[in-house]
Amino acid sequence: MIIKYCLSFQRNIARNSSTASGYAEKRMQSYDYFPDIPNFALFSLSFVSFCLSLHESNIRTMQKYNVMLAAASMLLVGASCASHYQLASVDRSRLLIDRRYDATPDAAAATFIMPYRHEVDSVMRPVVGRVACYMAAKRPESQLSNLLADILLWCGPRFNEKPDFAVYNMGGIRAALAEGDVTLGDIVDMAPFENKICFLTLSGTKVLELFGQIAHRGGEAVSHGVEMVITKDGKLVSAKINGEPVAPARSYRVATLDYVAQGNDQMEAFKTRTNMVSPQGAENNVRFLIVDYFKDQTAHGIVVAPKVEGRIVVE
């Protein structure tokens, strides 16, 4: 079949031009005869036909023609043997990586990282606080997600703000906290992004819209004082803030992350925000605010122990 293509292709070249230069001018037209052949194979075919044209035109010696034909054949064989792959599916799952793996470290890996360990540990290993139990973020509500939303609320007075509630996106919580000491490295693992705290105003109507979007996602991190009832299929049934039903005509001050305030993670109600304050100094990165919270609790002799308290209840 390949030889048939080559001869047909060569005859087409001969009709278009009686010289090698004529072939060069018409070679693109010849590609239309074989639309189902990969580009690389077409290149090889054209190269073979060019060799044949040289032979018929007697502008090259037979010896050079044979050499060129052999080279072209090798290119054509390479093209015909090439495999073409297409992605069929992707399977994924989450694997918890925690301190259990420290018991049996890989010797080769330990040797490789040894020169860098001291420098990194000097920054990441200082203890900033303690937690009473293992904590991981999960929907609709968890100890860790409750803690992070409460920390945003706790930060309000630092910025002369008094937010009614806070929202921290679950997608921004990238690691769990193990029971016991919490290091700076643990905080960086948990909150690795350059998100800044911000404060904004939403109308009561938009707060209900926001809570509906949170219900649709199966829950996000909300602060103490928020009480939501949602259905299994992601519908909002009721919502209260500080014991009172959300009033559509009221305005509410909200603490969140600048990323969330832009309406990301499908919380588009935030796009209608007004009066936003977003301190952009590096010290206002949320990870440093979390560190400050843990240091404050440690200074008061408190081991951090947040609770799951029914902030988001699924009927």
C-alpha positions as CSV (number, residue, x, y, z in Angstrom):
1,M,0.0,0.0,0.0
2,I,2.8,2.4,0.9
3,I,4.5,1.7,-2.5
4,K,1.2,2.4,-4.2
5,Y,0.8,5.7,-2.4
6,C,4.4,6.6,-3.4
7,L,3.9,5.8,-7.1
8,S,0.6,7.6,-7.2
9,F,2.0,10.6,-5.4
10,Q,5.0,10.6,-7.7
11,R,2.8,10.5,-10.8
12,N,0.9,13.4,-9.5
13,I,4.1,15.3,-9.1
14,A,5.1,14.4,-12.6
15,R,1.9,15.8,-14.0
16,N,2.4,19.1,-12.1
17,S,6.0,19.6,-13.0
18,S,8.7,18.0,-15.1
19,T,11.5,19.1,-12.9
20,A,12.4,19.0,-9.3
21,S,11.8,22.7,-8.9
22,G,8.3,22.2,-10.3
23,Y,7.7,19.6,-7.6
24,A,8.7,22.0,-4.9
25,E,6.2,24.5,-6.2
26,K,3.3,22.0,-6.3
27,R,4.1,19.8,-3.3
28,M,1.4,21.3,-1.0
29,Q,-1.3,20.5,-3.5
30,S,-0.3,16.9,-3.4
31,Y,-1.1,16.6,0.3
32,D,-4.8,16.8,-0.6
33,Y,-4.7,13.4,-2.2
34,F,-4.0,11.7,1.2
35,P,-5.9,13.6,3.9
36,D,-5.9,10.5,6.2
37,I,-2.1,10.1,6.4
38,P,-0.3,11.7,9.3
39,N,1.9,14.7,8.5
40,F,5.1,12.9,9.2
41,A,4.1,10.1,6.8
42,L,3.2,12.7,4.2
43,F,6.6,14.2,4.6
44,S,8.1,10.8,4.0
45,L,6.0,10.2,1.0
46,S,6.8,13.5,-0.5
47,F,10.5,12.8,0.1
48,V,10.3,9.4,-1.7
49,S,8.4,11.0,-4.6
50,F,11.0,13.7,-4.8
51,C,13.7,11.0,-5.1
52,L,11.7,9.4,-7.9
53,S,11.3,12.7,-9.7
54,L,15.0,13.2,-9.5
55,H,15.5,9.9,-11.1
56,E,13.1,10.5,-14.0
57,S,14.5,14.0,-14.6
58,N,18.0,12.6,-14.7
59,I,19.3,15.4,-12.6
60,R,21.0,13.1,-10.1
61,T,23.0,10.0,-10.5
62,M,21.4,6.6,-9.8
63,Q,23.7,6.2,-6.8
64,K,22.5,9.3,-5.1
65,Y,18.9,8.4,-5.9
66,N,19.4,5.0,-4.2
67,V,20.9,6.6,-1.1
68,M,18.1,9.1,-0.8
69,L,15.4,6.5,-1.4
70,A,16.9,4.4,1.4
71,A,16.9,7.3,3.8
72,A,13.3,8.1,2.9
73,S,12.3,4.5,3.5
74,M,13.7,4.7,7.0
75,L,11.7,7.8,7.7
76,L,8.6,6.1,6.4
77,V,9.1,3.0,8.5
78,G,9.6,5.3,11.6
79,A,6.3,7.0,10.9
80,S,4.4,3.8,10.3
81,C,5.7,2.3,13.6
82,A,4.8,5.4,15.7
83,S,2.1,4.8,18.4
84,H,-0.6,7.3,19.0
85,Y,-2.1,7.4,22.5
86,Q,-5.3,9.1,23.8
87,L,-6.2,9.6,27.4
88,A,-9.2,7.4,28.2
89,S,-9.8,8.2,31.9
90,V,-8.3,9.5,35.1
91,D,-8.7,7.9,38.5
92,R,-7.7,9.8,41.6
93,S,-8.0,9.5,45.4
94,R,-6.5,11.2,48.4
95,L,-3.7,9.7,50.4
96,L,-3.2,11.0,53.9
97,I,0.5,11.8,54.5
98,D,1.2,12.3,58.2
99,R,3.7,11.4,60.9
100,R,3.1,7.7,60.7
101,Y,5.6,7.6,57.8
102,D,8.3,9.1,59.9
103,A,8.8,5.7,61.7
104,T,10.4,4.1,58.6
105,P,12.2,6.8,56.6
106,D,13.7,5.9,53.3
107,A,17.5,5.8,53.8
108,A,18.4,7.1,50.3
109,A,15.9,10.0,50.6
110,A,17.2,10.8,54.1
111,T,20.7,11.0,52.9
112,F,19.8,13.2,49.9
113,I,17.9,15.8,52.0
114,M,20.3,15.9,54.9
115,P,22.3,19.0,53.8
116,Y,19.0,21.0,53.5
117,R,17.2,19.7,56.6
118,H,18.9,21.9,59.2
119,E,18.1,25.1,57.3
120,V,14.5,24.2,56.7
121,D,13.9,22.9,60.2
122,S,15.3,26.1,61.7
123,V,12.4,27.9,60.1
124,M,9.6,25.4,60.1
125,R,10.0,23.4,63.3
126,P,9.4,26.1,66.0
127,V,6.2,25.2,68.0
128,V,3.5,27.8,67.9
129,G,0.8,26.0,69.8
130,R,-1.0,22.8,70.6
131,V,-4.2,21.1,69.6
132,A,-6.2,18.6,71.7
133,C,-6.8,16.0,68.9
134,Y,-6.3,15.2,65.3
135,M,-8.2,17.5,63.0
136,A,-9.0,17.4,59.3
137,A,-11.4,19.5,57.2
138,K,-14.5,17.8,55.9
139,R,-18.0,18.8,54.8
140,P,-20.4,19.9,56.0
141,E,-18.6,20.8,59.2
142,S,-15.5,19.8,61.1
143,Q,-13.3,20.9,64.0
144,L,-10.6,22.2,61.7
145,S,-12.9,24.2,59.4
146,N,-14.7,25.6,62.4
147,L,-11.4,26.7,63.9
148,L,-10.2,28.5,60.8
149,A,-13.4,30.4,60.3
150,D,-13.3,31.4,64.0
151,I,-9.8,32.7,63.6
152,L,-11.0,35.1,60.9
153,L,-13.6,36.3,63.3
154,W,-11.0,36.6,66.1
155,C,-8.9,38.9,63.8
156,G,-11.6,41.5,63.5
157,P,-10.6,43.8,66.3
158,R,-7.0,43.9,65.0
159,F,-8.4,45.7,61.9
160,N,-11.0,47.7,63.8
161,E,-13.7,45.5,62.3
162,K,-16.6,43.7,64.0
163,P,-17.8,41.1,61.5
164,D,-21.1,39.3,62.0
165,F,-19.7,36.1,60.7
166,A,-16.8,34.6,58.7
167,V,-16.4,32.2,55.8
168,Y,-13.2,30.2,55.0
169,N,-13.3,28.0,51.9
170,M,-12.7,24.2,52.4
171,G,-10.6,24.1,49.2
172,G,-8.0,26.4,50.9
173,I,-7.4,23.9,53.7
174,R,-4.7,21.7,52.4
175,A,-3.5,19.6,55.4
176,A,-4.7,18.2,58.7
177,L,-3.3,19.0,62.1
178,A,-2.1,16.1,64.2
179,E,-2.7,15.9,68.0
180,G,-0.1,17.7,70.1
181,D,2.4,20.4,69.0
182,V,1.6,22.6,66.1
183,T,4.6,24.0,64.2
184,L,5.0,26.8,61.7
185,G,5.5,24.1,59.1
186,D,2.2,22.6,60.0
187,I,0.5,25.9,59.4
188,V,2.2,26.4,56.1
189,D,1.1,23.0,55.0
190,M,-2.4,23.7,56.0
191,A,-2.6,27.2,54.5
192,P,0.0,27.3,51.7
193,F,-1.5,30.1,49.7
194,E,-0.9,33.9,49.7
195,N,-4.4,34.7,50.7
196,K,-5.1,37.9,52.7
197,I,-7.9,38.5,55.2
198,C,-10.6,40.9,54.1
199,F,-13.8,42.4,55.4
200,L,-16.9,43.3,53.3
201,T,-20.6,44.0,53.4
202,L,-23.4,41.9,52.0
203,S,-27.1,42.5,52.1
204,G,-29.3,40.0,53.9
205,T,-30.7,38.9,50.6
206,K,-27.1,38.2,49.3
207,V,-26.2,36.4,52.6
208,L,-29.1,34.0,52.0
209,E,-27.9,33.6,48.4
210,L,-24.4,32.9,49.7
211,F,-25.7,30.3,52.2
212,G,-27.6,28.7,49.4
213,Q,-24.4,28.4,47.4
214,I,-22.7,26.9,50.5
215,A,-25.5,24.4,50.8
216,H,-25.1,23.5,47.1
217,R,-21.4,22.7,47.8
218,G,-22.3,20.6,50.8
219,G,-20.8,23.0,53.3
220,E,-18.0,25.5,53.8
221,A,-16.2,26.7,56.9
222,V,-18.4,29.1,58.7
223,S,-17.8,30.8,62.1
224,H,-19.5,30.4,65.4
225,G,-23.0,31.9,65.4
226,V,-23.9,30.7,62.0
227,E,-26.7,28.0,62.0
228,M,-27.6,26.5,58.7
229,V,-30.0,23.6,57.9
230,I,-29.5,22.1,54.4
231,T,-30.8,19.1,52.5
232,K,-28.9,16.2,51.3
233,D,-29.3,17.4,47.7
234,G,-27.8,20.8,48.5
235,K,-30.8,23.1,49.2
236,L,-30.9,25.7,52.0
237,V,-33.7,25.1,54.5
238,S,-33.0,27.8,57.0
239,A,-30.3,30.1,58.2
240,K,-29.6,32.1,61.4
241,I,-26.8,34.4,62.5
242,N,-26.2,34.9,66.2
243,G,-29.6,33.3,67.0
244,E,-31.6,35.5,64.6
245,P,-33.0,34.5,61.2
246,V,-31.1,36.2,58.4
247,A,-33.0,39.5,57.6
248,P,-33.1,40.2,53.9
249,A,-33.2,44.0,54.5
250,R,-30.2,44.1,56.8
251,S,-26.6,44.5,56.0
252,Y,-24.0,42.1,57.3
253,R,-20.3,42.5,57.8
254,V,-18.3,39.4,56.7
255,A,-14.7,38.3,57.3
256,T,-13.2,36.0,54.6
257,L,-10.2,35.6,52.3
258,D,-9.5,37.8,49.3
259,Y,-9.7,34.8,47.1
260,V,-13.2,34.0,48.3
261,A,-14.3,37.6,48.2
262,Q,-13.8,37.5,44.4
263,G,-16.6,34.9,44.1
264,N,-14.4,31.9,43.7
265,D,-15.3,28.4,44.7
266,Q,-18.8,28.9,43.4
267,M,-19.6,31.5,46.1
268,E,-20.6,34.1,43.6
269,A,-22.8,36.1,46.0
270,F,-19.5,37.7,47.1
271,K,-19.3,39.5,43.8
272,T,-21.9,41.9,45.0
273,R,-19.8,42.9,48.0
274,T,-19.5,46.5,49.1
275,N,-17.2,48.4,51.4
276,M,-14.4,45.9,51.1
277,V,-11.3,46.3,53.2
278,S,-8.4,44.1,52.2
279,P,-5.1,44.8,54.0
280,Q,-2.4,43.7,51.6
281,G,0.7,43.7,53.9
282,A,2.6,40.4,54.1
283,E,1.8,40.2,57.8
284,N,-1.9,39.9,56.9
285,N,-1.4,36.7,55.0
286,V,-3.9,34.3,56.6
287,R,-1.2,31.8,57.6
288,F,0.5,34.4,59.8
289,L,-2.8,35.3,61.4
290,I,-3.3,31.6,62.2
291,V,0.1,31.5,63.8
292,D,-0.7,34.6,65.8
293,Y,-3.9,33.0,67.1
294,F,-2.0,29.9,68.2
295,K,0.7,31.9,69.9
296,D,-2.0,33.9,71.7
297,Q,-3.8,30.8,72.9
298,T,-0.4,29.3,74.1
299,A,0.3,32.5,76.0
300,H,-2.9,32.1,77.9
301,G,-2.2,28.4,78.6
302,I,-4.9,27.2,76.2
303,V,-4.7,23.9,74.2
304,V,-6.9,24.6,71.1
305,A,-9.9,22.3,71.1
306,P,-12.6,23.4,68.6
307,K,-15.9,21.5,68.5
308,V,-18.4,20.4,65.9
309,E,-21.5,22.2,67.2
310,G,-24.1,22.0,64.5
311,R,-23.2,25.1,62.4
312,I,-24.3,23.2,59.3
313,V,-26.8,20.5,59.8
314,V,-27.9,18.2,56.9
315,E,-31.5,17.0,57.2
